[in-house]
Amino acid sequence: MKTIAITIDETTLRLLDELAVSSPQRKSRSALVRTAIRGFAEQQRRRKTEADEDRILRANRKRLAREAKALVAEQALP
């Protein structure tokens, strides 16, 4: 692991310390910050993936609707 220095305001530092004390496993500040950064990064990746998928679906909406309609009609055949 690497050691880095960050600047943090007093309010956020107090919150971080409260979380460290109240954490079930009594995590260190560093562990809490690592966990928060990982969670934030995963959330951002998910948002990007969802936005990409939404863009693809919108771009292909008409074709997908035609294909779905054809599949439903095919399944409805006796």
C-alpha positions as a printed NumPy array, in Angstrom:
array([[  0.   ,   0.   ,   0.   ],
       [  1.023,   3.588,  -0.606],
       [  0.798,   6.382,   1.925],
       [ -0.715,   9.641,   0.681],
       [ -1.706,  12.921,   2.274],
       [ -5.121,  14.516,   1.796],
       [ -6.718,  17.681,   3.09 ],
       [-10.079,  17.258,   4.773],
       [-12.325,  19.762,   6.519],
       [-13.031,  19.448,  10.252],
       [-16.68 ,  18.481,   9.798],
       [-15.838,  15.604,   7.479],
       [-13.005,  14.502,   9.744],
       [-15.369,  14.366,  12.723],
       [-17.808,  12.32 ,  10.648],
       [-14.999,   9.972,   9.62 ],
       [-13.952,   9.539,  13.255],
       [-17.554,   8.874,  14.311],
       [-17.842,   6.214,  11.626],
       [-14.558,   4.643,  12.671],
       [-15.682,   4.391,  16.291],
       [-19.193,   3.134,  15.506],
       [-18.106,   0.653,  12.827],
       [-18.803,  -2.949,  13.87 ],
       [-15.157,  -3.857,  13.255],
       [-13.745,  -0.518,  14.5  ],
       [-12.139,   0.335,  11.171],
       [ -9.342,   2.821,  10.832],
       [ -9.792,   6.104,   9.001],
       [ -7.744,   4.736,   6.141],
       [ -9.864,   1.595,   5.861],
       [-13.048,   3.676,   5.821],
       [-11.676,   6.009,   3.149],
       [-10.577,   3.033,   1.007],
       [-14.027,   1.457,   1.352],
       [-15.74 ,   4.738,   0.451],
       [-13.53 ,   5.29 ,  -2.602],
       [-14.124,   1.732,  -3.838],
       [-17.872,   2.159,  -3.384],
       [-17.843,   5.483,  -5.208],
       [-15.773,   4.058,  -8.082],
       [-18.108,   1.06 ,  -8.452],
       [-21.133,   3.383,  -8.432],
       [-19.586,   5.556, -11.155],
       [-18.762,   2.499, -13.286],
       [-22.341,   1.246, -12.896],
       [-23.741,   4.647, -13.885],
       [-21.516,   4.752, -16.963],
       [-22.519,   1.219, -17.973],
       [-26.204,   2.012, -17.497],
       [-25.871,   5.226, -19.504],
       [-24.091,   3.339, -22.309],
       [-26.749,   0.619, -22.31 ],
       [-29.532,   3.22 , -22.305],
       [-27.93 ,   5.011, -25.263],
       [-27.663,   1.718, -27.185],
       [-31.28 ,   0.788, -26.409],
       [-32.552,   4.196, -27.502],
       [-30.513,   4.048, -30.705],
       [-31.94 ,   0.606, -31.543],
       [-35.443,   1.026, -30.115],
       [-37.346,   0.614, -33.386],
       [-35.406,  -2.451, -34.519],
       [-35.759,  -4.083, -31.094],
       [-39.513,  -3.392, -31.089],
       [-39.857,  -5.012, -34.531],
       [-37.881,  -8.054, -33.402],
       [-39.937,  -8.381, -30.203],
       [-43.185,  -8.111, -32.17 ],
       [-41.992, -10.813, -34.6  ],
       [-41.   , -13.113, -31.733],
       [-44.356, -12.688, -29.998],
       [-46.2  , -13.352, -33.263],
       [-44.051, -16.448, -33.883],
       [-44.755, -17.817, -30.384],
       [-48.497, -17.223, -30.825],
       [-48.632, -19.595, -33.81 ],
       [-50.435, -22.888, -33.096]])
